[in-house]
């Protein structure tokens, strides 16, 4: 990978990048409120969410978007985003994917300003797209010169790092153990990347009913630390 492209990938996955990920627990707070996760089961929950939620849904949408942008097929980009948004069944998930996506789009336009980003921004201004984060990320990474595999890997690592960061704030782990969990997820991230790259549009969409239930309970909780 060329060094400039690598640097953009590192920048976008850094926790200091203000994309809004720090406001999300990716469903973890709901599990914690229901006492359905412990420090011991935390790694298993992360792996399940990677395989069955983030992978089939967001990672697949990102891979399909990257492919479409590289081919100059913007109609396909719009189609991918519409399908992704339709698969977000819970209100929290829909709000989170759009809020973080719009923040990323605004920042990427200022920081990178590539032709694909500007094309997508035009679609957004015209109301053709909502600004879903995985689709915006696919556009940004493609414009910055990362391959689809590299882009999906970066975003799944960012998901895992954000999940572990939420676990820290929820006191489900400590800093040392968090790094063990994050490193231990590497084989599952690799597996999930490969699967996402092989899916077609018809296969887009995660299925984790328990996580949907936890999300529904979470949005009605009296007190919440995270937006999801």
Secondary structure, 3 states (H helix, E strand, C coil): CCHHHHHHHHHHHCCCCCCCHHHCCCCHHHHHHCCCCCCCCHHHHHHHHHHHHHHHHHHHHHHHHHHHHHHCCHHHHHHHHHHHHHHCCCHHHHHHHHHHHHHHHHHHHHHCCCHHHHHHHHHHHCCCCCCCHHHHHHHHHHHHCCCHHHHHHHHHHHHHHHHHHHHHHCCCCCHHHHHHHHHHCHHHHHHHHHHHHHCCHHHCCCCCHHHHHHHHHHCCCCCCCCCC
